[in-house]
């Protein structure tokens, strides 16, 4: 399950990135494209970033 009835835009972004990774692999160009698309419209992830670097985006 990627979405719940009360999903926020940030949660939708994270869920769509996870769905792309599940379908195409974490290193797939689709994952980067989905992340960049959300960033282009001003929606960022609310998840903490590990190690001070961006994991996706």
N, C-alpha and C positions, 0 to 999 in steps of 0.2 A: 504494500500500500504506500503510495507516494504522497497522496493528498488526503486531508481530512476536511470536514465541512468548514472549519475555522482557520484554514491555512492563510498565512500572511504572504505578501509578495516575496519577502526574503526567504520564507520557508518554501514557497513554490520554486524559487530560483534554485535552492539547494536540492530540492526533490528532482527537478528536471536535469540538473547536472548528474545526480546519482543515477537517474534513469538512462541517460546517455552513456554513462560509464558501464552500467549493467548490460546494455545492448551492444556497445562497441568497444569496450575495454577502457580502462582508466586513462590510457595514453592516446586514445582515439582523437582525431581532429574534431569530431563531433562534440566532445566534452568541452574543449577549448572554445568552440564556436558558440555553444549554448551559454557558457559563462560570459563570453564577450558580448553576446546579445543582451543579456540581462544588465550588464554593466553599462552598455550604451544607452539604456533607458533609465539609468540612475538607480538600479536595484542592486545593492551589495549584500553579501552574506553576513549574517549576524554571528556565525560560528567563529570561535577564537582560532587564530592562525598559529600553528605550531612552529617553533623555532624562529619566529620573526620574519618568515618569508611566506609569500603567497603560494598556496598549494595548487590552486586552479585560477586561471584568469589572465 
